[in-house]
Amino acid sequence: MCGICCSVSFSIEHFSKDLKEDLLCNLKRRGPDSSKQLLKSNVNYQCLFSGHVLHLRGSLTAQPMEDERGNVFLWNGEVFSGIKVEAEENDTQIMFNYLSSCKNESDILSLFSEVQGPWSFIYYQASSHHLWFGRDFFGRRSLLWHFSNLGKSFCLSSVGTQTSEVANQWQEVPASGVFRIDLKSTSISKSVVLKLYPWKYISKEDVTKECVNSLTQISAIVPTFVSVVVNETKLYLKDPIVPLNMMLSQAPFDIHHSNISSIPPTKETLQVFLTDGHMKEIVQQFIDVLSIAVKRRVLCLPGDEYLTPSEVLKTCDRKANVAILFSGGIDSMVIATLADRHIPLDEPIDLLNVAFMTKEKTVPSSLNKKRKKQKNCEISSEESSQKAAAAAANPDKQFSVPDRITGRAGLKELQAANPSRIWNFVEINVSLEELQQLRRTRICHLVQPLDTVLDDSIGCAVWFASRGIGRLVTQGEVKSYQSSAKVVLTGIGADEQLAGYSRHRVRFQTHGLEGLNKEIEMELGRISSRNLGRDDRVIGDHGKEARFPFLDENVVSFLNSLPVWEKANLTLPRGVGEKLILRLAALELGLTASALLPKRAMQFGSRIAKMEKNHEKASDKCGRLQVISLENLSIEKEIET
């Protein structure tokens, strides 16, 4: 993973040899192993390229890369399949070799159509003065753009900076395809025109309609002085996944709502489905394709090659290369179980479990009124001190949130399944004070341009979890711990594809299977703008890379190929019907209690939701994400240091 950036200026008064300090700092946090800048000047424009590398595979390859013809490449991605990259090779170098051999636009698009894995990139073609950039089909890697000075300059970057100007915000580059800008033409015409090469499924019928939709959405988020057009050659990238199977069942699925309460959410209820030979075969196919996706994401990581044979044998001294965002829920449990299959047995796995300090339950107001009438009703300072001391002496009680409880239960399941593995259950406890301070100084600009209460809750929870600073509790002994794993696996994508959210159940109850299909299609279509860019920026801020097994192209294609009733059955109760195929897979993998846990959103399970305000809606704009002035921020940083 990397922090990549390209700052382009079309007028000499905006030329600069350096990025702004805060932007450079944010990029370096994403790529702590190598930093380099490259300036390309032309009579009409200037490009400043900045690359910051997190080394994960092959030999350390500094970025930006430049070839003998002056082409420049910045790559923030992982090639997991589609293009051959040997274990000892670096995919940045391989991709640049292929790009340098491309003879035309069609060759470039064919190359990016073949790549399976997360990516964002910036590629400068010196001879044509073209700048190419874009994100993968799902938008698993962040890329932002920022247009300023009425088009006289613009910037592309993995991460933005704090800005208090609403009209001058960074925006996410839409994962609608690959963009190209002619720098020479733009500098002469003083008009910024972005040419889009959209993602398309090979079926020709829907091409025009989809292009129009993409253009309308993109035009709505760019300044008025920027225009977006489909490339005149009508070339496009090939969708890496098959379309969603929208088939409707002939069986009367939606007549059983009244019987839901009579069906027990038990292991036996799930096992009935596995007596069907066809269903059992589908579940095994799902396990196989998901297992391969996890395997690709946990192997070929740096770490052991620097250890001597005697050091390798000291399992207790080994550090985890892989961490998992872990609630003990069905998604993270299945990922942990499959990771256990492929990670060497003598290597620990870090299970990152975050909890936010819960408030003491307040006395009902009616009771308070009665007490006010009584004498000596005020709580003495001595009593307050006693309560504070009790809380300090028993921190477990304050952080005994739902995800901590299910996480510990999940740990016991994993230990029972493989007692030879060292499972580091990292208890990450966050106080209100720490949350508020680090949101202001480190997190809010990572969440932006997203700005809702939900984005704040999930962004902060994921940031603290992936930071990996907490404690291990083993056999009654408590010791502080910091995860050194560079790869963080997350279960995002399971709920979207397998009807895991409560809104899926509501849609099914009101519009049947057809409505459910449309909801799933919509969820997957918006995941790039709703979740993935934010999560990549938040996790990447720690010099770690987010990886998403449920969004592997082969996993998504497999699930898309199934009719919806083989993935979920929402006539069944919570804890059984949603994500049915995943629950059956969990049973087949030997999991027990976790296979029946109902969906619980991270913001509720970690108890960050409503920690500060009780009457907010998830979709409300979050005032806590509104950036304080840079002047106040610098004062705060001085105080901290």
C-alpha positions in Angstrom: 0.0 0.0 0.0 1.1 3.5 -0.6 0.3 7.2 -0.3 0.4 8.6 -3.8 -0.1 12.2 -5.0 0.2 14.3 -8.1 -0.1 18.1 -7.9 -0.7 19.8 -11.3 -0.3 23.5 -12.0 -1.2 25.3 -15.3 0.0 28.8 -14.5 3.5 29.8 -13.4 2.3 31.6 -10.3 1.0 28.3 -8.9 4.2 26.3 -9.6 5.7 24.8 -6.5 8.6 22.4 -5.8 7.0 21.0 -2.6 3.7 19.8 -1.4 2.1 21.5 1.6 3.6 20.2 4.8 0.3 18.8 6.2 -0.5 16.8 3.0 3.1 15.4 2.9 2.8 14.3 6.5 -0.5 12.6 5.9 1.0 10.7 2.9 4.1 9.6 4.8 1.9 8.0 7.4 0.4 5.8 4.8 3.9 4.8 3.3 6.5 4.8 6.1 9.1 2.7 4.3 10.1 5.0 1.4 9.4 8.6 0.3 10.3 10.3 -2.9 9.2 13.2 -5.0 9.7 13.9 -8.7 9.1 17.2 -10.6 8.1 17.2 -14.3 8.1 20.7 -15.8 6.8 21.7 -19.2 6.4 25.2 -20.7 2.7 24.8 -20.2 2.3 23.0 -16.9 4.1 21.4 -14.0 3.5 18.1 -12.3 4.8 17.3 -8.9 4.6 13.5 -8.1 5.0 12.2 -4.6 5.1 8.6 -3.6 5.3 7.0 -0.1 5.6 3.2 0.1 4.4 0.6 2.6 6.6 -2.4 1.7 4.6 -5.6 1.5 5.8 -7.8 -1.3 8.9 -8.4 -3.4 11.8 -6.0 -3.2 11.2 -2.5 -1.8 10.4 -0.3 -4.9 10.5 3.4 -4.4 7.8 5.5 -6.1 7.2 7.5 -8.3 8.8 5.3 -11.0 10.1 6.9 -14.2 11.2 5.1 -17.4 13.7 6.3 -20.1 10.9 8.0 -22.1 9.9 10.2 -19.1 6.7 8.3 -18.3 5.9 8.4 -14.5 3.9 5.9 -12.5 2.3 5.9 -9.0 0.6 2.7 -7.9 -1.4 2.1 -4.7 -2.6 -1.5 -5.2 -2.2 -5.2 -4.9 -2.3 -7.6 -7.9 -3.8 -10.7 -6.4 -4.7 -12.3 -9.7 -5.3 -11.6 -13.4 -1.7 -10.6 -14.1 1.1 -12.9 -13.1 3.3 -11.6 -10.3 5.7 -14.1 -8.7 6.1 -14.2 -4.9 9.5 -12.5 -5.0 8.4 -9.8 -7.5 7.0 -6.4 -6.9 3.7 -5.6 -8.5 4.5 -1.9 -9.0 7.4 -2.8 -11.2 5.4 -5.4 -13.1 2.5 -3.0 -13.7 4.9 -0.3 -14.9 6.6 -2.7 -17.3 3.3 -3.5 -18.8 2.2 0.1 -19.0 5.4 1.2 -20.7 4.8 -1.4 -23.4 1.2 -0.3 -24.1 0.9 1.2 -27.6 -2.5 2.9 -27.3 -5.5 3.6 -25.1 -7.0 0.2 -25.7 -3.8 -1.5 -24.4 -3.9 0.5 -21.2 -7.6 -0.3 -20.6 -7.0 -4.0 -21.3 -4.3 -4.0 -18.7 -6.4 -2.5 -15.9 -9.4 -4.7 -16.9 -7.2 -7.8 -16.2 -6.0 -6.8 -12.7 -7.8 -8.5 -9.9 -7.2 -6.8 -6.6 -7.6 -3.3 -5.0 -5.9 -0.4 -6.8 -5.7 3.3 -7.4 -3.1 4.8 -9.8 -1.7 7.9 -11.5 0.2 7.5 -14.8 1.8 10.3 -16.8 2.5 9.7 -20.5 5.2 12.2 -21.4 4.9 12.0 -25.2 1.1 12.7 -25.3 1.0 14.9 -22.2 -1.8 12.7 -20.9 -2.4 12.0 -17.2 -4.4 8.9 -16.4 -5.8 8.0 -13.0 -8.6 6.0 -11.4 -9.7 3.4 -8.8 -10.7 -0.2 -9.1 -14.2 -1.4 -9.7 -15.2 -1.4 -6.0 -13.1 1.6 -5.0 -11.1 -0.4 -2.4 -8.2 2.1 -2.5 -8.8 5.8 -1.8 -8.1 8.5 -4.4 -9.2 12.1 -3.9 -9.2 15.1 -6.3 -9.1 18.8 -5.4 -9.6 21.5 -8.1 -8.7 25.1 -7.2 -7.9 28.5 -8.6 -10.7 28.2 -11.2 -8.9 25.2 -12.8 -5.4 26.7 -12.8 -4.3 23.8 -10.5 -5.6 20.5 -9.3 -4.3 17.7 -7.1 -4.9 13.9 -6.9 -4.0 12.2 -3.6 -4.7 9.1 -1.6 -5.5 11.3 1.4 -6.5 15.0 1.8 -5.9 17.7 4.4 -7.9 19.6 6.9 -9.7 22.5 5.3 -12.4 24.7 6.8 -13.6 26.0 3.4 -16.7 24.1 2.4 -16.4 25.2 -1.2 -12.8 24.0 -1.4 -13.2 20.4 -0.3 -11.4 17.3 -1.4 -13.8 14.9 -3.1 -13.5 11.2 -3.8 -12.6 10.2 -7.4 -15.6 8.1 -8.4 -14.9 4.5 -9.0 -16.7 4.8 -12.3 -13.8 3.9 -14.5 -10.4 5.4 -15.5 -10.0 9.1 -16.2 -7.7 10.9 -18.6 -6.8 14.6 -18.9 -4.8 16.2 -21.7 -2.5 18.5 -19.7 -1.1 20.4 -22.7 -4.6 21.0 -24.2 -5.9 22.1 -20.8 -3.1 24.6 -20.3 -3.8 26.2 -23.7 -7.6 26.2 -23.6 -7.8 27.1 -19.9 -10.6 24.5 -19.7 -10.4 21.4 -17.6 -11.9 18.4 -19.4 -11.8 14.9 -17.9 -12.4 12.0 -20.3 -14.0 8.9 -18.7 -13.4 5.3 -19.8 -16.2 3.7 -17.8 -16.5 0.2 -16.4 -18.9 -1.9 -18.6 -20.2 -5.4 -18.7 -19.7 -6.9 -22.2 -23.4 -6.8 -22.9 -23.8 -3.9 -25.4 -27.4 -3.0 -24.6 -26.9 -1.0 -21.4 -23.7 0.8 -22.3 -25.2 4.2 -23.2 -27.6 4.3 -20.3 -24.8 3.5 -17.8 -22.5 6.1 -19.2 -25.1 8.8 -18.9 -25.8 7.9 -15.3 -22.1 8.0 -14.4 -21.6 11.3 -16.1 -24.6 12.9 -14.3 -23.3 11.7 -10.9 -19.7 12.8 -11.5 -20.7 16.2 -12.9 -22.7 16.9 -9.7 -19.6 16.7 -7.5 -17.0 18.6 -9.6 -16.8 22.4 -9.8 -18.6 24.1 -12.7 -15.3 24.9 -14.4 -14.6 21.2 -14.8 -16.4 19.1 -17.4 -16.6 15.3 -17.7 -17.1 13.6 -21.0 -17.1 10.0 -22.2 -14.0 9.3 -24.4 -14.8 9.8 -28.1 -13.5 6.4 -29.0 -16.2 4.8 -26.8 -13.6 2.5 -25.2 -14.3 1.1 -21.8 -12.9 -1.2 -19.1 -14.4 -4.7 -18.7 -16.3 -5.3 -15.5 -14.3 -7.8 -13.3 -17.5 -9.4 -12.0 -20.6 -11.0 -13.5 -24.0 -9.2 -13.1 -26.2 -9.9 -10.1 -28.6 -12.8 -10.7 -32.1 -11.1 -10.4 -34.0 -14.4 -10.9 -37.2 -14.7 -8.8 -38.2 -17.9 -7.1 -41.5 -19.6 -8.0 -41.9 -20.7 -4.3 -44.1 -18.5 -2.2 -41.3 -17.0 -0.1 -43.1 -14.0 1.2 -46.1 -15.6 2.8 -44.4 -16.9 6.0 -43.8 -13.7 7.9 -46.3 -14.6 10.6 -44.4 -17.9 11.3 -41.0 -16.3 11.9 -41.3 -16.3 15.7 -42.1 -20.0 15.7 -38.8 -21.0 14.1 -36.0 -21.2 16.7 -32.7 -19.6 15.8 -30.7 -22.8 16.6 -27.9 -24.8 15.1 -30.5 -27.5 14.2 -32.5 -25.0 12.2 -29.4 -24.3 10.1 -28.4 -28.0 9.8 -31.7 -28.8 8.0 -30.5 -26.8 5.0 -27.3 -28.8 4.9 -29.3 -32.0 4.4 -30.1 -30.7 0.9 -27.4 -32.0 -1.4 -27.5 -29.0 -3.7 -27.3 -26.5 -0.9 -24.5 -28.3 0.7 -22.5 -28.3 -2.6 -23.1 -24.5 -3.0 -21.9 -23.9 0.6 -18.7 -25.8 -0.1 -18.1 -23.9 -3.3 -18.5 -20.7 -1.3 -16.0 -21.9 1.3 -13.5 -22.8 -1.4 -13.7 -19.4 -3.3 -13.6 -17.4 0.0 -10.7 -19.5 1.3 -8.6 -18.7 -1.8 -9.5 -15.0 -1.4 -8.2 -15.1 2.2 -5.1 -17.1 1.2 -4.1 -14.5 -1.4 -4.4 -11.8 1.2 -2.4 -13.4 4.0 0.6 -14.9 2.2 3.8 -13.4 0.7 4.2 -10.9 3.4 7.6 -9.6 4.6 8.8 -10.5 8.0 10.3 -14.0 8.3 13.0 -13.7 5.7 15.0 -11.5 8.2 14.9 -14.1 11.0 17.6 -16.7 11.6 16.4 -20.4 11.8 16.8 -20.3 15.6 14.7 -17.2 15.8 12.0 -18.7 13.7 11.6 -21.6 16.1 10.9 -19.2 19.0 7.1 -19.0 18.4 6.6 -17.0 21.5 8.8 -14.2 20.0 7.1 -14.2 16.7 5.1 -11.2 15.7 1.8 -11.3 13.8 1.9 -10.2 10.1 -1.9 -10.3 9.8 -4.5 -8.7 12.0 -8.3 -9.0 11.8 -10.9 -6.4 12.8 -12.7 -8.7 15.2 -16.0 -8.5 16.9 -16.6 -12.2 17.3 -19.5 -11.9 14.8 -20.1 -14.2 11.9 -18.0 -12.2 9.3 -14.9 -11.9 11.4 -15.1 -15.4 12.7 -15.2 -17.0 9.3 -12.3 -14.8 8.1 -10.3 -15.8 11.2 -11.0 -19.5 10.7 -9.9 -19.3 7.0 -6.9 -17.2 7.8 -5.9 -19.9 10.3 -5.9 -22.4 7.4 -3.2 -20.5 5.5 -1.0 -18.5 7.9 2.0 -20.6 9.2 1.1 -22.3 12.4 3.9 -20.7 14.4 2.8 -17.2 13.4 0.3 -15.4 15.8 -2.8 -13.8 14.5 -3.9 -10.5 16.0 -7.7 -10.1 16.7 -8.4 -6.4 17.1 -11.4 -5.7 19.3 -12.4 -2.1 20.1 -14.6 -0.8 22.9 -15.6 2.7 23.8 -16.1 3.6 27.5 -19.7 3.3 28.5 -21.5 5.9 30.6 -22.8 5.0 34.0 -26.6 4.6 33.9 -28.3 7.8 35.0 -31.1 7.8 37.5 -34.5 8.5 35.9 -35.5 12.2 36.1 -38.7 11.3 38.1 -36.6 9.8 40.8 -34.3 12.8 40.8 -37.2 15.1 41.5 -38.2 13.1 44.5 -34.6 13.1 45.8 -34.4 16.9 45.4 -37.1 17.2 48.0 -35.2 15.2 50.5 -32.5 16.7 52.7 -28.8 16.1 52.0 -29.7 14.7 48.6 -26.6 16.0 46.8 -23.8 13.4 46.2 -20.8 14.2 48.2 -17.4 14.7 46.7 -16.3 11.7 48.7 -18.9 9.5 47.1 -17.9 10.8 43.6 -14.3 9.9 44.4 -15.3 6.5 45.5 -17.2 5.9 42.2 -14.2 7.1 40.1 -11.8 4.9 42.1 -14.1 1.9 41.6 -14.2 2.6 37.8 -10.4 2.8 37.7 -10.0 -0.4 39.6 -12.4 -2.3 37.3 -11.9 -1.0 33.8 -13.5 -4.2 32.4 -16.9 -3.1 33.5 -16.7 0.2 31.6 -15.6 -1.5 28.4 -17.9 -4.5 28.7 -19.6 -3.6 25.4 -21.5 -6.2 23.2 -18.5 -6.6 20.8 -16.1 -7.3 23.7 -18.5 -10.0 25.0 -18.9 -11.7 21.6 -15.3 -11.2 20.9 -14.2 -13.1 24.0 -16.7 -15.9 23.2 -15.3 -16.0 19.6 -11.8 -16.2 20.9 -12.7 -19.3 22.9 -14.2 -20.9 19.8 -11.0 -20.2 17.8 -8.8 -21.5 20.6 -10.9 -24.7 20.8 -10.6 -25.2 17.0 -6.9 -24.6 17.0 -5.2 -24.6 20.4 -1.8 -24.6 18.8 -2.2 -21.1 17.3 -1.3 -18.1 19.3 -4.5 -15.9 19.1 -3.7 -12.4 20.3 -7.0 -11.0 21.4 -6.2 -7.3 21.6 -8.5 -5.3 23.9 -8.5 -1.8 22.6 -10.2 0.5 25.1 -11.0 4.1 24.2 -12.1 6.9 26.6 -14.2 9.8 25.6 -11.3 12.2 26.1 -9.0 10.2 23.8 -11.7 9.9 21.2 -12.4 13.6 21.1 -8.7 14.6 21.0 -7.6 12.2 18.2 -10.8 12.9 16.2 -9.8 16.5 16.1 -6.1 16.0 15.3 -5.9 12.8 13.3 -9.3 11.3 12.2 -11.7 13.9 10.9 -9.8 14.8 7.7 -9.5 11.0 7.0 -13.3 10.5 7.2 -13.9 13.6 5.0 -15.3 14.2 2.5 -17.9 11.9 4.1 -19.6 13.8 6.8 -22.5 11.9 8.5 -22.9 10.7 12.1 -22.5 7.2 10.8 -19.2 8.0 9.0 -17.9 9.6 12.2 -18.8 6.5 14.3 -17.4 3.9 11.9 -14.4 6.0 10.9 -13.3 6.6 14.5 -14.0 3.0 15.5 -12.0 1.6 12.6 -9.2 4.0 13.2 -8.7 3.0 16.9 -9.2 -0.7 16.1 -6.7 -0.8 13.3 -4.1 1.3 15.3 -3.9 -1.9 17.4 -2.8 -0.3 20.7 -4.4 -2.1 23.6 -3.8 -5.0 26.0 -3.6 -8.7 26.1 -5.3 -10.6 28.9 -3.9 -14.1 29.2 -4.4 -16.4 32.2 -5.3 -13.5 34.4 -2.2 -11.5 33.4 -2.7 -8.1 31.7 0.0 -6.6 29.6 0.1 -3.7 27.1 0.4 -4.6 23.5 0.7 -3.0 20.1 0.0 -4.9 16.9 2.8 -4.7 14.4 0.8 -6.4 11.6 0.9 -4.5 8.4 -2.2 -6.2 6.9 -5.6 -5.7 8.4 -8.4 -8.0 7.2 -12.0 -6.7 7.4 -15.4 -8.3 6.8 -16.9 -5.4 4.8 -18.9 -6.6 1.8 -20.6 -9.6 3.5 -23.7 -7.6 4.7 -24.0 -5.8 1.4 -24.1 -9.0 -0.6 -25.9 -11.3 1.8 -28.8 -9.2 3.0 -27.2 -8.5 6.4 -28.7 -5.2 7.2 -32.1 -4.6 8.7 -33.1 -2.5 5.7 -32.8 -5.6 3.6 -35.4 -7.3 5.8 -37.7 -4.2 5.5 -37.3 -4.1 1.7 -38.1 -7.9 1.5 -41.2 -7.5 3.7 -42.5 -4.6 1.6 -41.4 -5.6 -1.9 -40.6 -9.3 -1.8 -37.6 -10.9 -3.6 -37.6 -8.4 -6.4 -37.2 -5.5 -3.9 -34.5 -7.4 -2.0 -32.5 -8.0 -5.3 -32.7 -4.3 -6.1 -31.5 -3.4 -2.6 -28.5 -5.8 -2.8 -27.7 -4.4 -6.3 -27.8 -0.8 -4.9 -25.7 -1.7 -1.8 -22.9 -3.1 -3.9 -23.1 -0.3 -6.4 -22.5 2.4 -3.8 -20.0 0.6 -1.6 -17.1 2.6 -3.1 -18.5 6.0 -2.2 -20.2 4.9 1.1 -17.5 2.9 2.8 -14.3 1.8 1.1 -12.4 5.0 0.4 -13.0 6.1 4.0 -11.9 2.8 5.5 -8.8 2.7 3.3 -7.8 6.2 4.5 -8.5 5.5 8.1 -6.6 2.2 8.2 -3.8 3.4 6.0 -3.1 6.3 8.4 -1.3 3.7 10.6 1.0 2.5 7.8 -1.2 -0.6 7.5 -3.1 -2.0 4.5 -6.8 -2.9 4.6 -7.8 -6.0 2.7 -11.3 -7.2 1.9 -11.8 -10.9 1.3 -15.5 -10.6 0.8 -14.9 -8.2 -2.1 -12.5 -10.4 -4.0 -13.6 -10.4 -7.6 -14.1 -14.2 -7.7 -16.1 -14.2 -4.4 -18.4 -11.4 -5.7 -18.9 -13.2 -9.0 -19.7 -16.4 -7.3 -22.3 -14.8 -5.0 -23.7 -12.7 -7.9 -24.3 -15.9 -9.9 -26.5 -17.4 -7.2 -30.2 -16.6 -6.9 -31.0 -14.6 -3.8 -32.8 -17.3 -1.9 -29.6 -19.4 -1.9 -27.8 -16.5 -0.1 -30.4 -15.4 2.4 -33.9 -16.4 3.5 -35.5 -13.5 5.2 -38.6 -15.5 6.1 -36.4 -17.0 8.8 -35.6 -15.1 12.1 -32.6 -12.8 12.7 -29.5 -14.8 13.4 -30.5 -17.4 10.8 -32.1 -15.9 7.7 -29.7 -13.0 6.9 -26.4 -14.1 5.5 -27.7 -17.7 5.5 -25.0 -19.1 3.2 -22.3 -17.6 5.4 -23.9 -19.2 8.5 -24.0 -22.5 6.8 -20.3 -22.1 5.8 -19.5 -21.3 9.4 -21.2 -24.6 10.5 -19.3 -26.6 7.9 -16.0 -24.9 9.2 -16.8 -26.2 12.7 -18.0 -22.9 14.2 -20.9 -23.1 16.7 -22.4 -20.2 18.7 -21.0 -17.5 16.4 -22.9 -19.0 13.4 -26.2 -17.8 15.0 -25.2 -14.3 16.1 -27.5 -11.7 14.6 -26.1 -8.7 12.8 -24.9 -5.9 15.1 -23.4 -2.8 13.5 -19.9 -1.8 14.6 -21.1 1.5 16.0 -23.5 -0.2 18.3 -21.4 -3.2 19.2 -18.4 -1.0 20.2 -20.7 1.5 21.8 -19.3 4.5 20.1 -22.8 5.4 18.8 -24.5 7.9 20.9 -21.5 8.1 23.2 -21.6 11.9 22.9 -25.1 12.7 21.7 -28.2 10.6 22.2 -30.6 12.1 19.8 -28.7 11.9 16.5 -29.7 10.0 13.4 -27.0 8.1 11.5 -27.7 10.1 8.3 -27.4 13.5 10.1 -24.5 15.7 9.2 -21.9 15.3 12.0 -20.8 18.6 13.6 -17.9 16.8 15.2 -16.4 16.3 11.8 -16.5 20.0 10.9 -12.8 21.0 10.9 -11.5 23.4 13.4 -9.3 26.2 12.0 -5.7 25.3 11.1 -4.5 28.0 13.5 -6.3 26.3 16.4 -5.0 22.9 15.3 -1.4 24.0 15.3 -1.8 25.4 18.8 -3.2 22.1 19.9 -0.3 20.2 18.4 2.2 22.5 20.2 0.4 21.8 23.5 0.6 18.1 22.9 4.3 18.2 22.1 
